[in-house]
């Protein structure tokens, strides 16, 4: 006769690992944009010369942030099997896309965007971790 599997009394919270993997995806998107853009400028020449350097770099950050949030959503769906929980854990990060898109459109210096993003990122991290521990979702 087979042995019964003991059910765990608690659910493992892998949110920090999920955030780390999503950060890796966002970082890869950022690096990809940063390394391919000079080749695009060389290929298309004068059509791309009207973009300023700060726009290119902040656009890369914006794409990386968007990719981070998409990876976070997909990984949370795969882990929790709930789109609602995945949305609640990835939605707090959405204003970072707005911040980086705004910094791409108008010139907001890097030394202003980074502290604002870091402070907001701490809040979003805490919110993301608390979503998985919320008793109303059980």
C-alpha positions as CSV (number, residue, x, y, z in Angstrom):
1,X,0.0,0.0,0.0
2,X,1.3,3.5,-0.9
3,X,2.2,6.1,1.7
4,X,0.1,9.2,2.0
5,X,1.7,12.4,1.3
6,X,1.7,14.8,4.2
7,X,0.2,18.1,3.5
8,X,2.2,21.1,4.5
9,X,0.8,23.5,7.1
10,X,2.1,26.5,5.3
11,X,2.6,27.7,1.8
12,X,6.1,28.5,0.6
13,X,6.5,32.1,-0.5
14,X,8.8,32.3,-3.5
15,X,8.1,36.0,-4.2
16,X,11.7,37.2,-3.8
17,X,12.9,34.5,-6.2
18,X,10.2,35.4,-8.6
19,X,11.1,39.1,-8.4
20,X,14.8,38.1,-9.0
21,X,13.9,36.2,-12.1
22,X,11.7,39.0,-13.4
23,X,14.6,41.4,-12.8
24,X,16.9,39.2,-14.8
25,X,14.4,39.3,-17.7
26,X,14.1,43.1,-17.4
27,X,17.9,43.5,-17.3
28,X,18.3,41.3,-20.4
29,X,15.8,43.5,-22.3
30,X,17.6,46.7,-21.2
31,X,21.0,45.3,-22.3
32,X,19.6,44.1,-25.6
33,X,18.2,47.6,-26.4
34,X,21.4,49.3,-25.3
35,X,23.6,47.0,-27.5
36,X,21.5,47.0,-30.6
37,X,20.6,50.6,-30.8
38,X,24.0,51.8,-32.1
39,X,23.7,49.2,-34.9
40,X,20.3,50.6,-35.7
41,X,21.7,54.1,-35.9
42,X,24.4,52.9,-38.2
43,X,21.9,51.0,-40.4
44,X,19.2,53.7,-40.7
45,X,21.6,56.7,-40.5
46,X,20.0,60.1,-40.5
47,X,16.5,58.9,-39.6
48,X,17.6,58.0,-36.1
49,X,20.0,60.9,-35.5
50,X,17.2,63.1,-34.2
51,X,17.0,61.0,-31.0
52,X,19.0,62.4,-28.1
53,X,21.2,60.1,-26.0
54,X,19.2,60.5,-22.8
55,X,16.1,59.5,-24.7
56,X,17.7,56.3,-25.9
57,X,18.9,55.4,-22.5
58,X,15.7,56.2,-20.7
59,X,13.8,54.4,-23.4
60,X,15.9,51.3,-22.7
61,X,15.1,51.6,-19.0
62,X,11.4,51.9,-19.9
63,X,11.5,48.7,-22.1
64,X,13.4,46.9,-19.3
65,X,10.8,48.0,-16.7
66,X,8.0,46.9,-19.0
67,X,9.7,43.5,-19.6
68,X,10.2,43.1,-15.8
69,X,6.5,43.6,-15.1
70,X,5.5,41.2,-17.9
71,X,7.9,38.6,-16.6
72,X,6.6,39.1,-13.1
73,X,3.0,38.6,-14.2
74,X,3.8,35.5,-16.2
75,X,5.9,33.9,-13.4
76,X,3.2,34.7,-10.8
77,X,0.6,33.1,-13.0
78,X,2.7,30.0,-13.4
79,X,3.4,29.8,-9.7
80,X,0.0,30.7,-8.1
81,X,-2.2,29.5,-11.0
82,X,-4.3,32.6,-10.4
83,X,-4.4,35.6,-12.8
84,X,-6.0,37.7,-10.1
85,X,-3.2,37.1,-7.6
86,X,-0.6,37.6,-10.4
87,X,-2.3,41.0,-11.3
88,X,-2.4,42.1,-7.7
89,X,1.3,41.3,-7.2
90,X,2.5,42.9,-10.5
91,X,0.2,46.0,-10.6
92,X,2.1,47.9,-7.9
93,X,5.1,48.1,-10.3
94,X,3.1,49.8,-13.2
95,X,3.9,53.4,-12.1
96,X,7.6,52.7,-12.8
97,X,6.7,52.4,-16.5
98,X,5.0,55.7,-16.3
99,X,8.0,57.3,-14.6
100,X,10.5,56.0,-17.1
101,X,8.2,56.8,-20.1
102,X,7.8,60.3,-18.8
103,X,11.6,60.6,-18.3
104,X,12.0,59.4,-21.9
105,X,9.5,62.0,-23.3
106,X,10.7,64.9,-21.3
107,X,14.2,65.3,-19.9
108,X,14.1,64.2,-16.3
109,X,17.7,63.8,-15.1
110,X,18.9,60.3,-14.2
111,X,19.8,61.4,-10.7
112,X,16.1,62.3,-10.1
113,X,14.6,59.2,-11.7
114,X,16.8,56.7,-9.7
115,X,15.9,57.8,-6.2
116,X,12.2,58.2,-7.0
117,X,12.3,54.7,-8.6
118,X,14.2,53.2,-5.7
119,X,11.9,54.6,-3.0
120,X,8.8,53.5,-5.0
121,X,10.4,50.1,-5.7
122,X,10.7,49.5,-1.9
123,X,7.0,50.1,-1.5
124,X,6.1,48.0,-4.5
125,X,8.3,45.2,-3.2
126,X,6.6,45.2,0.1
127,X,3.2,45.3,-1.6
128,X,4.1,42.4,-3.8
129,X,5.3,40.3,-0.9
130,X,2.1,41.1,1.1
131,X,-0.2,40.0,-1.7
132,X,0.9,36.4,-1.4
133,X,0.5,36.4,2.3
134,X,-3.0,38.0,2.3
135,X,-5.5,35.7,4.1
136,X,-8.4,36.9,1.9
137,X,-6.8,35.2,-1.2
138,X,-6.7,31.8,0.4
